[in-house]
Amino acid sequence: MVAAQTLLPEAGFLDKEIDPSLDLFAEIEKIKKQKNAVILAHYYQEPDIQDVADYIGDSLGLAQKAAKTDADIILFAGVHFMAETAKILNPSKKVIVPDWKAGCSLADSAPPELFRQFRAKHPDHLVISYINCTAEIKAQSDIICTSSNALAVIESVPADQPILFAPDKNLGAYLNKKTGRNMLLWNGACMVHEIFSREKIIRLQHRHPEALLIAHPECEDAVLALADYIGSTTQLLQFSQSSPNPSFIVATESGILHQMQKLSPDKTFIPAPPNNLCACNDCPHMKLNTLEKVYLALLYEIPEIQMDETLRLAAKIPMDRMMEISRMAGLVG
């Protein structure tokens, strides 16, 4: 099965000079209308990209939006596997990305050939893969899930059916606790969510005793054990809005704080760990995307995601199963 490809720009494309007097927000809006393009952006993108996006969401919401859009061009401001997901669901549309190097440490932690060998050793297991994986891993899976719908997906599987869960071991361990299952876990993880320090968070809690700790289930168990609320990116955002609490320590990628602050301007949001020179709560892949790169990608329509049709169809089957389970459960990202 042929791997997904990216039609790359010529050398130096990302270094093209842009007139500094150009209003990029206005230019991007103009190009979108001219080309019938839509910008889908993840919550972890920089604030400028979130502000110019047509839709901002987590992996479930973005997948649902990508499946329904009537745009001719989809610019996906996130990481590579997200743009692949959009292409899987929209074979006839042009899917482009701001920076083709924007990958994902979690997706990279499951090399397709090694995963194929691992799966072959457990032929009786149904494979549920977290959406943060490559098209090749999706094609080897039975059902895809996101952090928003993972419980519904797992609960749709008979209790006596063994499950292999990939690639995130931390999310898998959390789901095992929540469901009482004993899923076999692939040993993968997200570099951002693994780097949070339990000790630093405890010190932060002592300095801000009024703050609730809210955490993404990709975090390690030691951090989740401290959390007042655990949820997907969208669920964390919704909780921060609905809770009467005035302040929150947020244990996920720092990009979500922009939307939290916009929707709850009177509340205080503290990244975990606290801001420091290493920017440990930033995803270096997500932050490769910039407003300038969004403009250039829309203007020249590259880098473009391309996919072998056999691979796309194989990856679409477990995606469709996830979308149907989400629809039946009334879940929206």
C-alpha positions in Angstrom: 0.0 0.0 0.0 1.5 3.3 -1.1 2.1 5.9 1.6 0.4 9.3 1.6 2.4 11.9 -0.3 2.8 15.7 -0.1 3.2 17.7 -3.3 6.0 20.0 -2.1 6.9 23.5 -3.1 10.1 24.5 -4.8 13.1 25.1 -2.5 12.8 28.5 -0.8 9.1 28.6 -1.1 8.6 29.2 2.7 11.3 31.9 2.6 9.5 34.1 0.0 9.5 37.7 1.1 6.1 39.2 1.7 5.5 42.9 1.5 5.4 44.0 5.2 2.7 46.5 4.4 0.3 43.8 3.2 -2.7 43.2 5.4 -2.5 39.4 5.5 -5.9 39.1 7.2 -7.6 41.0 4.3 -5.5 39.2 1.6 -6.3 35.8 3.0 -10.1 36.6 3.1 -9.9 37.8 -0.5 -8.1 34.7 -1.7 -10.5 32.4 0.1 -13.5 34.0 -1.7 -11.7 33.9 -5.1 -10.8 30.2 -4.8 -13.7 29.0 -2.7 -11.3 27.9 0.0 -11.9 27.2 3.7 -9.4 27.3 6.5 -9.8 24.6 9.2 -7.6 25.2 12.2 -6.8 23.2 15.4 -7.0 24.9 18.8 -3.3 24.5 19.1 -2.5 26.9 16.3 -1.1 30.4 16.9 -3.7 33.1 17.7 -3.5 34.8 14.3 -4.3 31.6 12.5 -7.2 30.9 14.9 -8.6 34.4 14.2 -8.5 34.0 10.4 -9.8 30.4 10.4 -13.4 29.6 9.2 -13.6 26.8 11.8 -11.6 26.1 14.9 -11.9 22.7 16.6 -10.4 19.5 18.0 -9.8 16.4 15.9 -13.4 15.2 16.0 -14.9 18.6 15.1 -12.3 19.1 12.4 -13.0 15.7 10.9 -16.7 16.3 10.9 -16.3 19.8 9.4 -13.9 18.4 6.7 -16.5 15.8 5.8 -19.2 18.4 5.2 -17.5 21.3 3.6 -18.5 22.4 0.1 -15.2 24.3 -0.5 -13.0 23.5 -3.4 -9.8 24.0 -1.4 -9.2 23.0 2.2 -6.3 24.6 4.0 -5.6 22.6 7.1 -3.8 24.5 9.8 -2.7 21.8 12.1 -0.3 18.9 11.7 0.1 16.4 8.8 -2.2 13.6 10.0 -5.0 16.1 10.3 -4.7 17.2 6.7 -4.5 13.5 5.7 -7.8 12.9 7.5 -9.3 15.7 5.4 -8.1 14.1 2.2 -9.4 10.7 3.3 -12.8 12.3 3.6 -12.6 14.6 0.6 -10.8 12.8 -2.3 -12.1 15.3 -4.9 -11.0 18.4 -3.0 -7.5 20.0 -2.9 -6.1 19.8 0.6 -3.1 22.0 1.4 -1.1 22.8 4.5 0.9 25.9 5.6 4.1 23.9 6.3 4.7 20.3 5.1 7.2 19.8 8.0 4.4 20.2 10.6 4.3 16.5 11.7 3.3 14.9 15.0 5.4 13.1 17.5 2.5 10.8 18.5 1.8 9.8 14.9 5.5 9.2 14.4 5.6 6.9 17.4 3.8 4.2 15.4 5.8 3.3 12.3 3.4 1.4 9.9 5.5 -1.7 9.3 6.3 -2.2 13.0 2.6 -1.7 13.8 1.7 -4.3 11.1 4.0 -6.8 12.8 2.6 -6.0 16.3 -1.0 -6.4 15.0 -0.1 -9.7 13.4 0.9 -11.1 16.8 -2.6 -10.4 18.1 -5.0 -11.4 15.3 -8.0 -11.8 17.7 -7.8 -8.1 18.8 -10.0 -5.5 17.3 -7.8 -2.4 16.5 -9.0 1.0 17.7 -6.6 3.8 16.7 -6.6 7.3 18.0 -7.0 9.7 15.1 -3.5 11.1 15.9 -1.9 8.6 13.5 -0.9 8.4 9.9 -3.2 7.2 7.1 -1.2 4.0 7.0 -2.1 3.2 10.6 -5.7 4.2 10.0 -5.8 1.7 7.1 -4.7 -1.1 9.5 -7.4 -0.2 12.0 -10.9 -1.3 12.6 -12.2 1.9 14.2 -10.8 5.3 14.7 -11.5 7.5 17.7 -10.7 10.9 19.1 -10.4 11.9 22.7 -13.9 13.3 22.5 -15.6 10.1 21.4 -13.2 7.4 22.6 -15.5 6.2 25.4 -18.4 5.9 23.0 -16.3 4.0 20.5 -14.9 1.6 23.1 -18.4 1.0 24.6 -19.7 0.1 21.2 -17.5 -2.9 21.2 -18.7 -6.1 23.0 -17.1 -6.5 26.4 -15.6 -9.9 25.6 -13.8 -8.6 22.4 -10.1 -8.0 23.0 -9.0 -4.5 21.8 -5.6 -3.3 20.7 -5.4 0.5 21.2 -2.9 2.7 19.4 -0.8 4.8 19.4 -1.2 6.8 22.6 -0.4 4.7 25.7 -1.5 7.5 28.1 -4.9 7.9 26.6 -5.2 4.2 26.4 -4.4 3.7 30.1 -6.9 6.5 31.0 -9.6 4.7 28.9 -8.8 1.4 30.5 -9.5 3.0 33.9 -12.7 4.6 32.7 -14.1 1.6 31.0 -12.7 -1.3 33.1 -11.2 -2.8 30.0 -7.8 -4.3 29.7 -6.9 -3.0 26.2 -3.5 -3.9 24.8 -1.7 -0.6 24.4 0.9 0.4 21.7 3.8 2.2 23.4 3.4 5.7 21.8 3.0 9.2 23.3 2.7 12.9 22.6 5.9 14.8 23.4 3.9 17.8 24.7 1.6 16.0 27.0 4.4 13.8 28.4 6.6 16.7 29.4 4.3 18.2 32.0 5.9 18.0 35.4 3.9 16.8 38.3 6.2 18.6 40.8 5.9 21.9 38.9 2.1 21.6 38.8 1.9 20.9 42.5 4.0 24.0 43.2 1.7 26.0 40.8 -1.3 24.7 42.7 0.2 25.9 46.0 0.7 29.4 44.5 -2.9 29.4 43.0 -5.0 27.4 45.4 -8.2 28.8 43.9 -7.4 27.4 40.4 -8.8 24.2 39.0 -6.4 21.9 37.2 -7.9 20.7 33.9 -6.0 18.2 31.8 -6.1 16.4 28.5 -6.1 12.5 28.8 -2.9 12.3 26.7 -1.1 13.5 29.9 0.6 10.9 32.0 -1.3 9.3 34.9 0.7 11.2 37.5 -0.7 14.4 36.1 -4.2 13.2 35.5 -4.3 12.0 39.2 -4.0 15.7 40.2 -6.7 17.0 37.8 -10.0 18.4 38.8 -11.4 17.7 35.3 -10.1 15.6 32.4 -11.4 16.0 28.9 -10.6 16.5 25.2 -9.6 19.9 23.9 -13.2 20.9 23.2 -14.4 19.5 26.5 -11.7 21.5 28.4 -12.8 24.6 26.6 -16.5 24.0 27.3 -15.7 23.2 31.0 -13.7 26.5 31.4 -16.8 28.4 30.1 -19.4 26.7 32.1 -17.6 26.4 35.4 -18.1 29.3 37.8 -14.5 29.0 39.0 -12.4 32.1 38.2 -9.1 30.5 37.3 -7.7 27.3 35.8 -4.3 25.6 35.3 -4.5 24.1 31.9 -2.5 20.9 31.1 -2.5 20.7 27.4 -0.9 22.5 24.5 -0.9 26.3 25.2 -2.7 27.3 21.9 -6.1 26.5 23.5 -5.6 29.4 26.0 -6.3 31.9 23.2 -9.9 30.6 22.8 -10.4 30.1 26.5 -9.5 33.8 27.1 -11.6 35.0 24.2 -14.7 33.1 25.5 -14.1 33.9 29.2 -12.3 37.2 29.3 -12.8 37.7 33.1 -11.2 34.4 34.0 -7.5 33.5 34.5 -5.8 30.7 32.6 -2.4 29.5 33.6 -0.4 27.1 31.3 1.0 24.0 33.0 4.0 24.1 33.4 4.2 27.8 33.8 5.6 30.0 31.0 9.4 29.6 30.8 12.2 29.9 28.3 11.9 26.3 27.0 8.2 26.8 26.1 7.6 23.2 27.2 3.8 23.4 26.7 4.1 24.4 23.1 4.0 21.8 20.3 6.9 22.7 18.0 5.2 21.0 15.1 1.9 23.0 15.5 3.9 26.2 15.8 5.7 25.7 12.5 2.5 27.1 10.9 2.4 30.9 10.6 0.0 33.5 9.1 2.5 34.2 6.4 2.7 30.5 5.5 -1.1 30.3 5.4 -1.1 33.2 2.9 1.5 31.6 0.7 -0.1 28.2 0.7 -3.5 29.7 -0.3 -1.8 31.9 -3.0 0.2 29.0 -4.6 -2.0 26.1 -3.5 1.0 24.1 -2.2 2.1 22.1 -0.2 -0.7 19.7 -1.3 -1.7 16.4 0.3 -2.0 13.6 -2.2 -3.0 10.0 -1.5 -3.1 6.7 -3.2 -6.8 5.7 -3.7 -6.3 2.2 -2.3 -4.8 3.6 0.9 -7.5 6.3 1.1 -10.3 3.8 0.8 -8.7 1.5 3.4 -8.3 4.4 5.8 -11.8 5.7 5.2 -13.5 2.5 6.5 -12.5 2.9 10.2 -13.1 6.7 9.9 -16.6 6.1 8.7 -17.2 3.7 11.5 -16.1 6.4 14.0 -18.3 9.1 12.4 -21.3 6.8 12.6 -20.7 6.0 16.3 -20.3 9.7 17.0 -23.5 10.4 15.1 -25.4 7.8 17.0 -24.0 9.1 20.3 -24.9 12.7 19.4 -21.3 13.8 19.7 -20.0 16.9 18.1 -16.4 18.0 18.4 
